[in-house]
C-alpha cells in the first residue's frame, strides 16, 4: 500500500507544526541512562520567563493547538506554572512529561484545577528493580507517589509513559494493568540512541524477536495504547499500526530546546539537525518556514539502499535519529530494521565515525561508566 | 449514513480550525482529537455552517456543485462522530 495523498502532503510540510516539543530546561533531579537530551545541569543560557512567553505568543499566532513540554525535569523551573498557565490562557494546550518528583499533594491539586492540561509520568519498569536501573534509585517510588497524588486529587486520566527496552518488553501487560488501575492511559515509545541513550542503546534496545512481540502487542491493543507514532518501523511486520506512518521531523514535528535552539525532532539534538534559534530575527516562525534544514527535510527523501526492499512503503526506512546516532547512512535501513538489513552495517561502523551528541548537560561526577566500555 | 442536508449544524465550540495547504487541521480541545479537513472547500463549508440554517445552504453558499454534496454530507457525518461538528 502506498502512502495516502494526505500523508504525501504532510511530508511537504505545514504552515506550523502539529506536534511541537519544548524542553524547558536541561536541569533534572534524575540522571536516566537513556536521557535523550543528556540532561542534568541547567544551561545558563536557558530562556527567561519573558522570552518563553514571547515564544508562546508566537505559537498562539501560528495556531499551534498544543505543546509537549519536557526537559530535563520541567517542574524544576520556578516559573513552571507561570509558563504553562500562560500557555493555556493563550489557547495552547499543554502536555508535559515529568518524573513526578515535584507532584506533591498541593501541586497535584493545582494541576487538577487547570484545563487543557495532560500529564505524562515517565516509568521504565513495572517494578522498582527494572525501573531504577534505568532511571535511578528511588525513581519508581517517586513516580508512583506522583500517580497516587494525581489520583487522589481527581486529576483524571493522566498518562504513564514508558520507553520500551530489552528489560521491560515482557512487562507490557503489567504496565497496562498499572495504567488501568489508575484509570490512566498507557503510552509506550521507542528507545532512541540519542543523548545518553547513544551510550546505552546497545544494551537497552529490544532484540529483533522482542520487536515482533511489541508489534503483536500493539496490534492487539490498537488505539487504546498511545505510541506517539514512534513504532512505524515495525509496520514491515504486517498490517500498519495506528498512526501516520511517516517521519515527521521538520515536517509536522520539531523541538525547541531550553536555550531556544530549534531541532528537527526531539531525538536529534545535534548541530546537524539544528535549524535555528527562536531568538533569531523572524523568530520561530521563520525557522519553521524558511530554514534550509527544514525545507530540505520536506523534499522527497531517497530510499537509498532500501529502494529494492518490498517493505519500504510500510516502514519508510525507519527513524532518521536512530540511523544518525548509530552511524548509519540516513538513506539506508533503520538500525532496528525488522528484516535484519542493518545488522551487518551496524557491526561494521567504526566507533570513531559514530556521531557524538553536540551538547551534554550531564552532571559531571556521574558520566556513565558504560561510555568507557565502548 | 445520516441525511444531513436539511440539518442545522455548527462547529463545536471547543474546536479550533487551522488552515493548511491541504485543507485544514481541526483540533478539539476537550477530547484532544486532531482531525484533517482534506480540502479548502471543506474548510469553507465547515467554517460557514453556523451562519446558514442548513448544510445544504452552506454548500450552496460555498459554490459546491450538487454532484459533490453526497461526499460532503458523508465527510460532515464523520466530523459529527469525532465531535468536530455538532447539530445545533
Interface residues (C-beta under 8 A of the other chain):
Chain A: X6 X9 X10 X12 X14 X15 X16 X18 X63 X65 X66 X91 X93 X116 X118
Chain B: X16 X18 X19 X20 X21 X22 X25 X27 X29 X32 X34 X36 X38
